[in-house]
Amino acid sequence: MCKGLATLPATCLKSAKDIKHKISFLLQKPEPQAADQKETKEKTATAAAKRLPDAAEVEKWKESFSHVMTSDTGRLVFTSFLRSEFSQENMDFWIACEDYKKTPSSKLASRAKQIYQQYVEADAPNEVNLDAATREKTKQKVESTSPSCFDEAQKMIYNLMEKDSYRRFLKSKLIQDLCGKEMDSALEKKTCNWAHNRQVLAGGA
């Protein structure tokens, strides 16, 4: 944080606001899904939106899709990109499957039915792109109900995102803007430090 705000360059003061606004825009929360996921998603989105991913984190995202998916901020940024391509349902389904695995056994049947009707069955409100065979297998597994009944479908959607959307994500303006902001932030920080050191020296003269 810059010290001696009144005497520092205007660009130094403006930088933090610009970065905060940019990342808040990029990390807009997806539309609410099931009620039992809403609170967790809001908390995660709020926590991730409070900070700009640093250069090292963005570079990790560029190394592999798994780095994107294991990062809360990475998933939110990638979801923002999917939203721009009208394919956000893929991430929503993947997250719903992850949450399903943690569902108490007493609620597995009802939750499985909700996920199936929301994402898997033909003409579902947020239907994901599954082949007919996987769709039918998932339907049969849902009827028997187990924590792994969506595993095959989830893996297929993960692979679809990795081989398709992720490649475009790496070339997207979204990633370019984040990388550019990181460079601008580093430059502004150096400017702020230089101005502060100059102020200190002037005061000690």
Order of alpha helices (4+ residues) and beta strands (2+ residues): alpha-alpha-alpha-alpha-alpha-alpha-alpha-alpha-alpha-alpha-alpha
